[in-house]
Structures are given as structure tokens and as C-alpha cells.
Amino acid sequence: MEHSKQTQYSSHETKDPGNSGSVLNGHFDGMVKRSAGGSSQPPGAESGSQRPMMESWREDRTRSVEDNEMSLPSLAAAYTTILRGLGEDPQRHGLLKTPWRAATAMQFFTKGYQEKIIDVLNDAIFDEDHDEMVIVKDIDMFSMCEHHLVPIFGRVHIGYLPNKRVLGLSKLARIVEIYSRRLQVQERLTKQIAVAITEALQPTGVGVVIEATHMCMVMRGVQKMNSKTVTSTMLGVFREDPKTRDEFLTLIRS
């Protein structure tokens, strides 16, 4: 991977994906052990450690198609207000349908709010006695900066070390799509992808690297055309074993 001098590196590595990951993603995949007292613990948790569980990823959807239809007029009205605030005339011929087009586009840009990880993965997790690294790299990614509402785009590289279960390869790209098609910061997006894979498969380890261009740095602010931001999340053996991590990083650069 080649990066310009403006490249920023941000590594987010979590010793215990079952803990910080569940809190960060706001979900857990439902593979939760319940004790007689009714408390919940992720697999492998020590009996003495009580960790708060947030809403299950099975309930992760926050917007429906019906919500889109209901909110479209108000979104379009908001874009009309923006046009006026910019000094434009919303009744000008070229802008007559712009508020509706922009509102529809924004709903598409953030369609990840309409989807749930569980719907994607339920029929795509397979029992397989495979214990070598699985990597899908160069997954195209488009997102929206939550600070300026301008695009983020780049590539995602994912690797995991299976533990008797594998995931359909296209589903890794679907996970990226669900989390990227939301208002995001790259650091959170990187970790959400890694934690979702960890919760779904319980693999030996997961590594995620994202290289992206932020239009808030290109079109405004410092206006650095060639800058890229690189973030990583390493969980399990990808964090604990330097050889495993190095193998992953070497393969995604090849």
C-alpha cells in the first residue's frame, strides 16, 4: 500500500473484543450465555466479570423504507431552506427538483441505517474445518463524514483466522456496506466491521485496515489533495501475535 506524506495512521486495537466491541457497536450477535441469575456474558467470559450488554445487533435497524417515504417531504423542505440560505432561488428552473433529488440521494447514502447485520449473515455462516487465514482486500467503500456531511471513500481490507466456522466471502463486503453507508468517522467504522465479524464467527482473530480519502480534507480546510487516512483494528491473535499480524499486513500489500 502506497501512501502520501499526508497519510495519517490511527490504530485501534482491543484486547477483549467481547467487551469494548459490543459497547462500541451497540450490539451483540445474540450468542450470549445466560446464567441462572439471568445475567448475560459473551462466550468465554469469566464467571466473575459482569459486562453490560446494549441492544442486540438483531435490533440494529434504525430506519425503515416506510420511514424514508414519510421523511422525504421534510428532508426536501430542509434542502429548500439550505438553497435559500446559500443565496439561491429554489424556484429557478435548474433547482426546481433539486431538493427532492438531494433528499433521495441522502437517504441512499445512509441506507445502512435500514439494514441489519443478522439479516445478511444468518444463512451464510458455515461449519468448516479450516484454520488458515482468510483475506478479502480492496473492498470499495463509500461513506459520509458525520462532521461535514461530505463523502469519505476508499478501500477496506479484512482478514480473519477461522475457528471451525467461515463466512460467505461476499458477506464481508456486505458488512462493510452496512456500516459505511451511515454517517461515520473512519476510526469507528474500522472497529465496527472488526467487532461484527468477531461476534458473528468467534474466530481466533480479526484484522481490518481501511485506507480512505476524506473530502472534508480535500475540498475544504487544509485542502490536501493527496492525503489518505489509514486506520486499523486488530483483535485476537492479530493483536497478540506479531507474526500473524505481519502476515496479514504483508498479504494485503501484495
Backbone hydrogen bonds, N-H to C=O, Kabsch-Sander energy under -0.5 kcal/mol:
donor,donor_aa,acceptor,acceptor_aa,energy
7,T,4,S,-1.8
8,Q,228,K,-2.0
10,S,230,V,-2.3
12,H,10,S,-0.5
12,H,232,S,-4.0
13,E,11,S,-0.6
14,T,234,M,-0.9
19,N,16,D,-1.6
20,S,16,D,-1.1
21,G,16,D,-0.6
22,S,17,P,-0.6
23,V,19,N,-1.6
24,L,20,S,-2.6
25,N,21,G,-2.9
26,G,22,S,-1.4
27,H,22,S,-0.9
32,V,30,G,-2.2
33,K,41,Q,-2.8
35,S,33,K,-0.5
35,S,39,S,-1.9
38,G,35,S,-2.1
41,Q,33,K,-2.0
45,A,42,P,-2.0
49,S,46,E,-1.8
50,Q,48,G,-0.7
51,R,40,S,-0.6
51,R,49,S,-0.6
57,W,28,F,-1.9
58,R,28,F,-0.5
59,E,56,S,-2.2
60,D,57,W,-1.5
62,T,113,Y,-2.1
63,R,113,Y,-1.7
68,N,64,S,-1.8
69,E,65,V,-1.9
70,M,66,E,-2.1
71,S,67,D,-2.5
72,L,68,N,-1.5
75,L,71,S,-2.4
76,A,72,L,-2.7
77,A,73,P,-2.2
78,A,74,S,-1.9
79,Y,75,L,-2.1
80,T,76,A,-2.0
81,T,77,A,-2.0
82,I,78,A,-2.1
83,L,79,Y,-2.5
84,R,80,T,-2.1
85,G,81,T,-2.4
86,L,82,I,-1.7
87,G,84,R,-1.6
88,E,83,L,-2.5
92,R,89,D,-2.3
95,L,92,R,-2.0
96,L,92,R,-0.8
96,L,93,H,-0.9
98,T,95,L,-0.7
101,R,97,K,-2.4
102,A,98,T,-3.2
103,A,99,P,-2.1
104,T,100,W,-2.4
105,A,101,R,-2.5
106,M,102,A,-2.5
107,Q,103,A,-1.8
108,F,104,T,-1.7
109,F,105,A,-2.9
110,T,106,M,-1.3
111,K,108,F,-1.8
112,G,181,R,-2.3
113,Y,110,T,-1.8
113,Y,181,R,-0.6
114,Q,111,K,-1.8
115,E,112,G,-1.1
119,D,116,K,-0.6
120,V,116,K,-0.9
120,V,117,I,-0.8
121,L,117,I,-2.2
122,N,118,I,-1.9
124,A,121,L,-2.1
126,F,124,A,-0.6
126,F,166,V,-2.9
128,E,164,K,-1.9
130,H,128,E,-2.2
134,V,160,Y,-2.7
136,V,158,I,-2.7
139,I,156,V,-2.6
140,D,138,D,-0.6
141,M,154,G,-2.4
143,S,152,I,-3.2
144,M,180,S,-0.5
144,M,182,R,-1.3
145,C,150,V,-3.2
146,E,184,Q,-2.1
149,L,145,C,-2.4
152,I,143,S,-2.2
153,F,213,T,-2.1
154,G,141,M,-2.2
155,R,211,E,-2.6
156,V,139,I,-2.0
157,H,209,V,-3.0
158,I,136,V,-2.9
159,G,207,G,-2.6
160,Y,134,V,-2.3
161,L,205,G,-2.2
163,N,165,R,-0.6
164,K,130,H,-0.6
166,V,126,F,-2.7
168,G,124,A,-2.3
171,K,168,G,-1.7
172,L,168,G,-0.6
172,L,169,L,-1.2
173,A,169,L,-0.8
174,R,170,S,-1.6
175,I,171,K,-2.3
176,V,172,L,-1.8
177,E,173,A,-2.2
178,I,174,R,-2.5
179,Y,175,I,-2.1
180,S,176,V,-2.5
181,R,177,E,-2.0
182,R,180,S,-2.0
184,Q,144,M,-3.0
189,L,185,V,-2.2
190,T,186,Q,-2.3
191,K,187,E,-1.6
192,Q,188,R,-2.8
193,I,189,L,-2.0
194,A,190,T,-1.7
195,V,191,K,-2.8
196,A,192,Q,-2.3
197,I,193,I,-1.8
198,T,194,A,-2.1
199,E,195,V,-2.8
200,A,196,A,-1.9
201,L,197,I,-2.4
202,Q,198,T,-2.2
204,T,161,L,-2.7
205,G,161,L,-0.8
206,V,235,L,-1.6
207,G,159,G,-3.1
208,V,233,T,-2.3
209,V,157,H,-2.4
210,I,231,T,-2.6
211,E,155,R,-2.4
212,A,229,T,-2.4
213,T,153,F,-3.3
215,M,151,P,-2.4
215,M,213,T,-0.6
217,M,214,H,-2.0
218,V,214,H,-1.1
219,M,215,M,-2.9
220,R,215,M,-0.6
223,Q,220,R,-2.1
224,K,217,M,-2.1
225,M,223,Q,-0.8
227,S,224,K,-1.2
229,T,212,A,-2.9
230,V,8,Q,-3.5
231,T,210,I,-2.2
232,S,10,S,-1.7
233,T,208,V,-2.3
234,M,12,H,-0.6
235,L,206,V,-3.1
237,V,204,T,-1.6
238,F,235,L,-1.5
239,R,236,G,-1.4
240,E,236,G,-2.3
241,D,237,V,-2.5
245,R,241,D,-2.2
246,D,242,P,-2.8
247,E,243,K,-2.3
248,F,244,T,-2.1
249,L,245,R,-2.6
250,T,246,D,-2.5
251,L,247,E,-2.3
252,I,248,F,-2.1
253,R,249,L,-0.8
254,S,250,T,-0.9
